[in-house]
């Protein structure tokens, strides 16, 4: 079955992307405000923590200046405050007679003393407001882009992912379609929106290796060879990988020295700059150029997962996981509980006195009791019969018993409903060993999960505990 799935994925691999401009979103870290990008720090997977800074309202125009100052200009930050509008014929005559004198100053001089005093007071406040708004604009734009990316992932995580990429390869060619402008190394990241503050946090997945993607888009026709890249691939894919570390920069530099043979070394730029091939269409170079990229999930990486599963299943003495076996065989409860256990049976999911924080009725207690004697339970019922309530009780009891819980659903709305029904203390629980934004109990559908069919947008009722 796994071999068949491999072939299905292999046949679905879409056209190769050779230019990062074709991705839906690319956020270059070199363009972020100074000091906001976190470099490699031990035990801290956060890359960016961007605060939400909503626009502040401009100082209100005094009543005496209404009609004398453009309301639109007064509400827009800029280098200089808007001047007074010359709406008096006598002022027009003064301006005509005094060529070269600033129009706004003449209008101000010709106004009443009350107008001059009100304008000067308002303009001072406006300048301070404008300076703060202009200073906040780069971070505001960054927050808007990250927020947009985070919402896209939240709504369509089955299709899209965000990665932190380094090693921007640029291979020029006469034909634009033959040019390459794409990163060679990526690592997955999570984007989390803090509900109260709307701050956005970008974090690496802890202890996760990187991925060397050169074979996805390069071939011998580009002059590429993988013959000398074994050591680089190991440095990226065999150990936890931080794309902003010195080790990552060294791996990218080593790739530049090996990927095109021993007699051809690409110039390597270790800075964050990201020049465009349109300026130098024949250039061949490699730049560290870290960037956050929103893109569709790579079918090649999915293919890699199936290949690794197939290798594991073909090892001598290997046994398929229970969830995979149940896709092919109708197993009785005694076979399920004994599956893969050296002791003949698996222990109950919960202890003898499980902690259920919410009230349960007889039907719900029966579901919980059956999970003590079996590895899975299918619960079906119309809306309002307590399925989500039962799952909430079960999650709380498993967490109280020291278990880890995975809840999956084909739709994120079902997970939002479930999270809202959990006790408030559990709605944003984080694993202390994996202190990464995005590890809290938040809606993140997992494609291809095993469990009971979804009914009426309810989450699947059998979380995996281990």
DODO-877146 format. One record per residue (C-alpha): z, y, x; residue number from 1. Coordinates in nm, 2 decimals. Example, Ala and Ser with C-alpha at 12.3 -4.5 7.8 and 13.67 -1.06 7.14 Angstrom:
       c3       c2       c1   resi
     0.78    -0.45     1.23      1
     0.71    -0.11     1.37      2
END
This chain:
       c3       c2       c1   resi
     0.00     0.00     0.00      1
     0.08     0.24     0.28      2
    -0.25     0.17     0.45      3
    -0.42     0.25     0.12      4
    -0.23     0.58     0.09      5
    -0.34     0.66     0.45      6
    -0.70     0.62     0.36      7
    -0.66     0.83     0.05      8
    -0.51     1.12     0.25      9
    -0.77     1.08     0.53     10
    -1.05     1.12     0.28     11
    -0.88     1.43     0.13     12
    -0.85     1.62     0.45     13
    -1.02     1.96     0.39     14
    -1.24     2.16     0.62     15
    -1.07     2.26     0.94     16
    -0.94     2.62     0.97     17
    -1.03     2.77     1.31     18
    -0.93     3.13     1.23     19
    -0.57     3.23     1.13     20
    -0.72     3.52     0.93     21
    -0.82     3.26     0.67     22
    -0.45     3.19     0.59     23
    -0.31     3.35     0.28     24
    -0.04     3.54     0.48     25
     0.02     3.60     0.85     26
     0.32     3.81     0.97     27
     0.31     3.89     1.34     28
     0.66     3.92     1.48     29
     0.54     4.18     1.73     30
     0.48     4.42     1.43     31
     0.84     4.38     1.31     32
     1.08     4.67     1.37     33
     1.26     4.66     1.70     34
     1.57     4.44     1.73     35
     1.52     4.26     1.40     36
     1.37     3.93     1.54     37
     1.64     3.69     1.67     38
     1.54     3.50     1.99     39
     1.66     3.15     2.07     40
     2.03     3.13     2.02     41
     2.23     2.81     2.04     42
     2.35     2.68     1.70     43
     2.19     2.96     1.51     44
     1.86     2.87     1.35     45
     1.80     3.21     1.19     46
     1.49     3.40     1.31     47
     1.50     3.70     1.07     48
     1.76     3.84     0.84     49
     1.59     4.13     0.66     50
     1.79     4.34     0.43     51
     1.66     4.48     0.10     52
     1.64     4.85     0.12     53
     1.51     4.98    -0.22     54
     1.35     5.33    -0.21     55
     1.59     5.62    -0.27     56
     1.51     5.88    -0.53     57
     1.40     6.21    -0.38     58
     1.63     6.52    -0.43     59
     1.58     6.67    -0.77     60
     1.39     6.99    -0.79     61
     1.60     7.29    -0.91     62
     1.50     7.41    -1.25     63
     1.39     7.75    -1.10     64
     1.13     7.56    -0.89     65
     0.98     7.36    -1.17     66
     0.61     7.45    -1.17     67
     0.64     7.61    -0.83     68
     0.65     7.28    -0.63     69
     0.43     6.98    -0.70     70
     0.64     6.71    -0.86     71
     0.43     6.44    -0.71     72
     0.45     6.58    -0.36     73
     0.83     6.63    -0.40     74
     0.87     6.26    -0.48     75
     0.67     6.14    -0.18     76
     0.81     6.12     0.18     77
     0.62     6.30     0.45     78
     0.65     6.49     0.77     79
     0.69     6.83     0.59     80
     0.84     6.94     0.26     81
     0.58     7.05     0.00     82
     0.54     7.42    -0.02     83
     0.56     7.66    -0.31     84
     0.26     7.67    -0.53     85
     0.10     8.02    -0.54     86
     0.06     8.07    -0.91     87
     0.09     8.45    -0.92     88
    -0.22     8.68    -0.90     89
    -0.04     8.93    -0.68     90
     0.05     8.66    -0.43     91
    -0.31     8.55    -0.43     92
    -0.41     8.91    -0.33     93
    -0.15     8.91    -0.05     94
    -0.29     8.59     0.09     95
    -0.65     8.72     0.07     96
    -0.54     9.03     0.26     97
    -0.35     8.83     0.53     98
    -0.58     8.57     0.68     99
    -0.42     8.31     0.91    100
    -0.08     8.33     0.75    101
     0.06     8.01     0.60    102
     0.00     8.00     0.23    103
     0.34     7.84     0.15    104
     0.53     8.09     0.35    105
     0.36     8.38     0.17    106
     0.43     8.22    -0.16    107
     0.80     8.18    -0.05    108
     0.82     8.54     0.08    109
     0.67     8.68    -0.24    110
     0.92     8.48    -0.46    111
     1.25     8.61    -0.59    112
     1.56     8.58    -0.38    113
     1.69     8.32    -0.62    114
     1.37     8.11    -0.57    115
     1.39     8.15    -0.19    116
     1.75     8.04    -0.18    117
     1.69     7.74    -0.41    118
     1.38     7.63    -0.22    119
     1.55     7.65     0.12    120
     1.85     7.45     0.00    121
     1.63     7.18    -0.17    122
     1.39     7.16     0.13    123
     1.68     7.08     0.37    124
     1.79     6.79     0.14    125
     1.43     6.68     0.11    126
     1.38     6.67     0.49    127
     1.69     6.45     0.54    128
     1.58     6.22     0.25    129
     1.22     6.20     0.38    130
     1.33     6.11     0.74    131
     1.55     5.83     0.61    132
     1.27     5.70     0.39    133
     1.01     5.70     0.67    134
     1.25     5.53     0.90    135
     1.32     5.25     0.64    136
     0.95     5.20     0.56    137
     0.87     4.94     0.84    138
     1.16     4.72     0.74    139
     1.08     4.77     0.37    140
     0.72     4.65     0.43    141
     0.86     4.35     0.62    142
     1.10     4.26     0.34    143
     0.82     4.29     0.08    144
     0.60     4.05     0.27    145
     0.87     3.80     0.33    146
     0.99     3.82    -0.03    147
     0.63     3.76    -0.15    148
     0.61     3.45     0.08    149
     0.94     3.32    -0.03    150
     0.85     3.35    -0.40    151
     0.52     3.17    -0.33    152
     0.70     2.88    -0.17    153
     0.96     2.87    -0.45    154
     0.69     2.85    -0.71    155
     0.44     2.62    -0.53    156
     0.62     2.44    -0.25    157
     0.41     2.12    -0.32    158
     0.11     2.31    -0.20    159
     0.23     2.57     0.05    160
     0.45     2.59     0.35    161
     0.57     2.86     0.60    162
     0.57     2.78     0.97    163
     0.66     2.98     1.28    164
     0.36     2.96     1.51    165
     0.32     3.04     1.88    166
     0.03     3.01     2.13    167
    -0.26     3.20     1.98    168
    -0.57     3.05     2.12    169
    -0.88     3.27     2.14    170
    -1.22     3.11     2.22    171
    -1.51     3.34     2.20    172
    -1.87     3.23     2.12    173
    -2.19     3.40     2.03    174
    -2.18     3.26     1.67    175
    -1.88     3.39     1.48    176
    -1.84     3.05     1.30    177
    -1.79     2.88     1.64    178
    -1.51     3.11     1.75    179
    -1.15     3.00     1.75    180
    -0.84     3.22     1.68    181
    -0.55     3.00     1.58    182
    -0.21     2.90     1.71    183
    -0.16     2.57     1.88    184
     0.21     2.51     1.81    185
     0.41     2.54     1.49    186
     0.76     2.46     1.36    187
     0.87     2.46     0.99    188
     1.09     2.73     0.86    189
     1.28     2.80     0.54    190
     1.29     3.13     0.35    191
     1.59     3.21     0.14    192
     1.65     3.50    -0.09    193
     2.02     3.59    -0.14    194
     2.06     3.64    -0.51    195
     2.32     3.92    -0.49    196
     2.17     4.14    -0.21    197
     1.80     4.02    -0.23    198
     1.81     3.99     0.15    199
     1.56     3.75     0.29    200
     1.66     3.50     0.57    201
     1.40     3.31     0.77    202
     1.54     3.00     0.95    203
     1.42     2.71     1.16    204
     1.49     2.37     1.03    205
     1.78     2.25     1.25    206
     1.71     1.97     1.50    207
     1.34     1.96     1.40    208
     1.07     1.91     1.66    209
     0.76     2.13     1.67    210
     0.40     2.02     1.62    211
     0.11     2.06     1.87    212
    -0.19     2.12     1.64    213
    -0.47     2.15     1.90    214
    -0.64     1.82     1.79    215
    -0.66     1.96     1.43    216
    -0.92     2.21     1.52    217
    -1.04     2.15     1.88    218
    -1.29     1.89     2.01    219
    -1.49     1.81     2.32    220
    -1.76     2.05     2.21    221
    -1.51     2.33     2.28    222
    -1.45     2.19     2.63    223
    -1.11     2.06     2.52    224
    -0.96     1.74     2.65    225
    -0.62     1.58     2.57    226
    -0.61     1.37     2.89    227
    -0.35     1.59     3.07    228
    -0.15     1.71     2.77    229
     0.09     1.42     2.73    230
     0.38     1.61     2.90    231
     0.32     1.91     2.68    232
     0.31     1.71     2.36    233
     0.64     1.55     2.45    234
     0.80     1.88     2.53    235
     0.70     2.01     2.18    236
     0.72     1.70     1.95    237
     0.99     1.47     2.10    238
     1.29     1.71     2.10    239
     1.43     1.99     1.88    240
     1.20     2.28     1.93    241
     1.26     2.66     1.91    242
     0.93     2.85     1.93    243
     1.09     3.17     2.06    244
     1.27     3.00     2.35    245
     1.17     3.01     2.72    246
     1.09     2.64     2.70    247
     0.84     2.70     2.43    248
     0.67     2.97     2.64    249
     0.65     2.73     2.93    250
     0.50     2.46     2.72    251
     0.23     2.70     2.59    252
     0.16     2.82     2.95    253
     0.13     2.45     3.06    254
    -0.11     2.39     2.78    255
    -0.33     2.67     2.91    256
    -0.34     2.51     3.25    257
    -0.43     2.16     3.12    258
    -0.63     2.17     2.79    259
    -0.97     2.24     2.95    260
    -0.94     2.02     3.25    261
    -0.80     2.07     3.60    262
    -1.08     2.31     3.70    263
    -1.04     2.55     3.41    264
    -0.73     2.76     3.34    265
    -0.70     2.99     3.04    266
    -0.55     3.34     3.10    267
    -0.20     3.33     2.94    268
    -0.03     3.64     2.79    269
     0.35     3.57     2.73    270
     0.40     3.88     2.52    271
     0.38     3.91     2.15    272
     0.05     4.09     2.14    273
    -0.23     3.95     1.92    274
    -0.57     4.10     2.01    275
    -0.86     4.03     1.78    276
    -1.18     3.85     1.88    277
    -1.39     4.12     1.72    278
    -1.31     4.35     2.01    279
    -1.41     4.10     2.27    280
    -1.62     3.82     2.10    281
    -1.67     3.63     2.43    282
    -1.31     3.63     2.55    283
    -1.12     3.30     2.62    284
    -0.74     3.34     2.64    285
    -0.41     3.22     2.52    286
    -0.13     3.45     2.39    287
     0.23     3.36     2.29    288
     0.19     3.59     1.99    289
     0.46     3.44     1.75    290
     0.38     3.47     1.38    291
     0.51     3.35     1.05    292
     0.22     3.19     0.86    293
     0.20     3.10     0.49    294
    -0.06     2.83     0.45    295
    -0.14     2.52     0.25    296
     0.03     2.20     0.36    297
    -0.17     2.03     0.63    298
    -0.31     1.69     0.51    299
    -0.31     1.59     0.87    300
     0.06     1.61     0.89    301
     0.10     1.40     0.57    302
    -0.13     1.15     0.73    303
     0.10     1.14     1.03    304
     0.39     1.06     0.81    305
     0.21     0.77     0.65    306
     0.11     0.65     1.00    307
     0.47     0.65     1.12    308
     0.59     0.47     0.80    309
     0.32     0.21     0.86    310
     0.42     0.16     1.22    311
     0.79     0.11     1.12    312
     0.70    -0.14     0.85    313
     0.49    -0.35     1.09    314
     0.76    -0.39     1.34    315
     0.91    -0.75     1.37    316
     1.19    -0.80     1.12    317
     1.13    -0.47     0.95    318
     1.23    -0.44     0.58    319
     1.08    -0.19     0.33    320
     1.32     0.06     0.18    321
     1.44    -0.03    -0.17    322
     1.27     0.27    -0.33    323
     0.94     0.16    -0.18    324
     0.99    -0.20    -0.28    325
     1.06    -0.10    -0.64    326
     0.71     0.05    -0.66    327
     0.57    -0.29    -0.62    328
     0.82    -0.53    -0.76    329
     1.04    -0.55    -1.06    330
     1.38    -0.62    -0.90    331
     1.68    -0.74    -1.09    332
     2.02    -0.55    -1.04    333
     2.16    -0.82    -0.81    334
     1.85    -0.80    -0.59    335
     1.87    -0.42    -0.58    336
     2.23    -0.41    -0.49    337
     2.18    -0.67    -0.21    338
     1.87    -0.51    -0.07    339
     1.90    -0.44     0.30    340
     2.27    -0.52     0.30    341
     2.41    -0.75     0.56    342
     2.72    -0.81     0.35    343
     2.53    -0.93     0.04    344
     2.58    -0.61    -0.17    345
     2.61    -0.24    -0.14    346
     2.94    -0.06    -0.22    347
     2.98     0.14    -0.54    348
     2.84     0.49    -0.53    349
     3.18     0.64    -0.62    350
     3.54     0.55    -0.55    351
     3.78     0.40    -0.81    352
     3.88     0.74    -0.95    353
     3.58     0.97    -0.94    354
     3.63     1.34    -0.99    355
     3.43     1.47    -1.29    356
     3.49     1.85    -1.33    357
     3.34     1.86    -1.68    358
     3.41     1.68    -2.00    359
     3.22     1.35    -2.06    360
     3.16     1.15    -2.37    361
     3.14     0.77    -2.40    362
     2.76     0.76    -2.34    363
     2.78     0.98    -2.03    364
     3.07     0.77    -1.89    365
     2.86     0.46    -1.95    366
     2.58     0.61    -1.73    367
     2.83     0.69    -1.45    368
     2.99     0.34    -1.48    369
     2.65     0.17    -1.45    370
     2.58     0.36    -1.12    371
     2.89     0.19    -0.99    372
     2.73    -0.15    -1.04    373
     2.36    -0.07    -0.97    374
     2.14     0.14    -0.74    375
     1.96     0.33    -1.01    376
     1.98     0.42    -1.38    377
     1.71     0.55    -1.60    378
     1.83     0.80    -1.86    379
     1.60     0.92    -2.14    380
     1.67     1.14    -2.44    381
     1.57     1.45    -2.62    382
     1.68     1.80    -2.51    383
     2.04     1.88    -2.57    384
     2.18     1.53    -2.54    385
     2.36     1.60    -2.21    386
     2.14     1.46    -1.94    387
     2.17     1.76    -1.71    388
     2.55     1.78    -1.79    389
     2.58     1.41    -1.67    390
     2.38     1.48    -1.35    391
     2.61     1.79    -1.28    392
     2.92     1.57    -1.31    393
     2.77     1.30    -1.09    394
     2.67     1.56    -0.82    395
     3.02     1.71    -0.81    396
     3.18     1.36    -0.79    397
     2.95     1.25    -0.51    398
     3.02     1.57    -0.31    399
     3.39     1.53    -0.36    400
     3.36     1.17    -0.23    401
     3.20     1.30     0.09    402
     2.85     1.19     0.00    403
     2.53     1.39     0.05    404
     2.30     1.43    -0.25    405
     1.93     1.48    -0.29    406
     1.80     1.59    -0.64    407
     1.42     1.59    -0.70    408
     1.20     1.71    -0.98    409
     0.83     1.78    -1.02    410
     0.91     2.13    -1.15    411
     1.14     2.39    -1.00    412
     1.26     2.51    -1.35    413
     1.44     2.19    -1.40    414
     1.63     2.23    -1.08    415
     1.73     2.59    -1.17    416
     1.87     2.47    -1.50    417
     2.07     2.20    -1.31    418
     2.20     2.45    -1.05    419
     2.32     2.68    -1.33    420
     2.52     2.40    -1.49    421
     2.70     2.31    -1.17    422
     3.05     2.45    -1.12    423
     3.02     2.80    -0.96    424
     3.18     2.69    -0.64    425
     2.91     2.43    -0.58    426
     2.60     2.64    -0.67    427
     2.56     2.77    -0.32    428
     2.72     2.49    -0.11    429
     2.59     2.46     0.24    430
     2.62     2.17     0.48    431
     2.85     2.30     0.76    432
     2.67     2.07     1.01    433
     2.33     2.22     0.91    434
     2.41     2.59     0.85    435
     2.06     2.69     0.77    436
     1.95     2.92     0.49    437
     1.78     2.71     0.23    438
     2.03     2.41     0.26    439
     2.23     2.53    -0.04    440
     2.17     2.37    -0.37    441
     1.86     2.56    -0.47    442
     1.54     2.46    -0.64    443
     1.31     2.30    -0.39    444
     1.09     2.03    -0.55    445
     1.02     1.73    -0.33    446
     0.67     1.58    -0.37    447
     0.65     1.20    -0.39    448
     1.02     1.14    -0.46    449
     1.13     0.82    -0.62    450
     1.34     0.80    -0.94    451
     1.33     0.81    -1.31    452
     1.03     0.98    -1.49    453
     1.10     1.35    -1.57    454
     1.16     1.41    -1.94    455
     1.15     1.75    -2.11    456
     1.17     1.93    -1.78    457
     1.50     1.77    -1.70    458
     1.57     1.67    -1.33    459
     1.56     1.31    -1.25    460
     1.90     1.16    -1.31    461
     1.95     0.93    -1.01    462
     2.03     1.13    -0.69    463
     2.02     0.95    -0.37    464
     2.36     0.93    -0.20    465
     2.43     0.81     0.16    466
END
